Amino acid sequence: MIEETAPRVPTDKLVKAYLKMNASLTEKRQAYDAEEKVLKDKMAKVKSALLAYCKSENLDSVKTSEGLFFRTTKRNYWTNDWESMGKFVVEHNVPQLLHERLHQTNLKEFLEANPDLLPPGLNVDSEYSVTVRRK
């Protein structure tokens, strides 16, 4: 049985096609980003007006014929002293205060510097990728 193969496309044509599609995506992304910024700015002004209304009327929620809006308190926590925070977490056995995530670059550097040390439970996924650039 003779197996037919599709004709090979020259790599210069593949690169040209890729760059053209990438330029189109960039153009569309920039147009979208510009429109999104305009809309988000307008939405922020409307939210500000609704928040001012809640404050002036001393209300936490308002029902209208078009929908409901309510104000909530959002809190963000952070530390400027990670060393002390780390000691606190260990001292009080509260690892749940931390977000379970590995710092990719630091872990890669650690493993390269310590090839015989492998943290238990560590999973690694590697894949090849291709980067295309204009000449």
C-alpha positions as CSV (number, residue, x, y, z in Angstrom):
1,M,0.0,0.0,0.0
2,I,1.4,3.4,-1.0
3,E,0.8,6.1,1.6
4,E,0.0,9.5,0.2
5,T,1.4,12.5,2.1
6,A,0.3,16.0,1.8
7,P,2.7,18.3,0.1
8,R,5.0,20.1,2.5
9,V,4.4,23.8,2.9
10,P,7.7,25.8,2.8
11,T,8.7,27.1,6.2
12,D,9.0,30.6,4.9
13,K,5.3,30.6,3.9
14,L,4.3,29.1,7.3
15,V,6.3,31.9,9.1
16,K,4.7,34.5,6.9
17,A,1.2,33.1,7.6
18,Y,1.9,33.0,11.3
19,L,3.1,36.6,11.4
20,K,0.1,37.8,9.4
21,M,-2.3,36.1,11.8
22,N,-0.4,37.3,14.8
23,A,-0.5,40.9,13.5
24,S,-4.2,40.6,12.9
25,L,-4.7,39.3,16.5
26,T,-2.6,42.1,17.9
27,E,-4.7,44.7,15.9
28,K,-8.0,43.2,17.1
29,R,-6.7,42.9,20.7
30,Q,-5.6,46.6,20.7
31,A,-9.0,47.7,19.3
32,Y,-10.8,45.6,21.9
33,D,-8.6,46.9,24.7
34,A,-9.3,50.5,23.7
35,E,-13.0,49.9,23.6
36,E,-13.0,48.0,26.8
37,K,-11.1,50.8,28.6
38,V,-13.7,53.3,27.5
39,L,-16.6,51.2,28.7
40,K,-14.9,50.3,32.0
41,D,-14.2,54.0,32.6
42,K,-17.9,54.8,32.0
43,M,-19.0,51.9,34.2
44,A,-16.7,53.1,37.0
45,K,-18.4,56.5,36.9
46,V,-21.8,54.9,37.1
47,K,-20.7,52.6,40.0
48,S,-19.3,55.7,41.8
49,A,-22.7,57.5,41.4
50,L,-24.5,54.4,42.7
51,L,-22.2,54.2,45.7
52,A,-22.6,57.9,46.4
53,Y,-26.4,57.3,46.3
54,C,-26.1,54.5,48.8
55,K,-24.0,56.7,51.1
56,S,-26.2,59.7,50.9
57,E,-29.4,57.7,51.5
58,N,-27.7,55.4,54.1
59,L,-28.7,52.3,52.1
60,D,-26.9,49.0,51.5
61,S,-29.2,47.8,48.7
62,V,-31.6,49.3,46.3
63,K,-34.2,47.6,44.0
64,T,-35.2,49.4,40.8
65,S,-37.4,48.5,37.9
66,E,-34.2,47.7,36.0
67,G,-32.4,45.6,38.6
68,L,-30.8,45.6,42.0
69,F,-27.6,47.2,43.2
70,F,-26.0,46.9,46.6
71,R,-22.8,48.0,48.3
72,T,-20.4,45.7,50.0
73,T,-17.1,46.1,51.8
74,K,-14.1,44.6,50.1
75,R,-11.0,44.0,52.2
76,N,-7.6,43.2,51.0
77,Y,-4.9,41.9,53.2
78,W,-1.1,41.9,52.6
79,T,2.2,42.1,54.5
80,N,5.3,44.1,54.1
81,D,7.2,41.7,56.3
82,W,7.1,38.2,54.9
83,E,9.7,36.9,57.3
84,S,7.5,37.8,60.3
85,M,4.4,36.5,58.5
86,G,6.1,33.2,57.8
87,K,7.0,32.8,61.5
88,F,3.5,33.7,62.5
89,V,2.0,31.1,60.1
90,V,4.4,28.4,61.5
91,E,3.9,29.5,65.2
92,H,0.1,29.4,65.0
93,N,-0.1,26.4,62.5
94,V,-2.2,28.4,60.0
95,P,-0.9,27.5,56.6
96,Q,-4.4,28.2,55.2
97,L,-3.5,31.9,55.4
98,L,-1.2,31.4,52.4
99,H,-2.2,30.8,48.8
100,E,-1.0,27.4,47.6
101,R,1.2,28.3,44.7
102,L,4.8,27.7,43.7
103,H,6.9,30.5,42.4
104,Q,7.9,29.0,39.0
105,T,11.2,30.9,38.4
106,N,12.5,30.5,42.0
107,L,11.6,26.8,42.0
108,K,13.3,26.3,38.6
109,E,16.5,28.0,39.9
110,F,16.4,26.0,43.1
111,L,16.1,22.7,41.2
112,E,18.9,23.7,38.8
113,A,21.2,24.5,41.8
114,N,20.1,21.4,43.8
115,P,19.6,18.6,41.2
116,D,19.6,15.9,44.0
117,L,16.9,17.6,46.1
118,L,13.3,17.0,44.9
119,P,10.4,18.3,47.0
120,P,7.9,15.5,47.7
121,G,4.7,15.7,45.7
122,L,6.3,18.0,43.1
123,N,4.8,17.5,39.6
124,V,6.5,18.8,36.5
125,D,5.1,19.2,33.0
126,S,7.3,20.2,30.1
127,E,6.4,20.9,26.5
128,Y,8.2,22.3,23.5
129,S,7.0,25.5,22.0
130,V,8.0,27.6,19.0
131,T,8.6,31.3,19.0
132,V,8.2,33.2,15.7
133,R,9.7,36.6,15.2
134,R,10.0,39.0,12.3
135,K,13.4,39.3,10.6
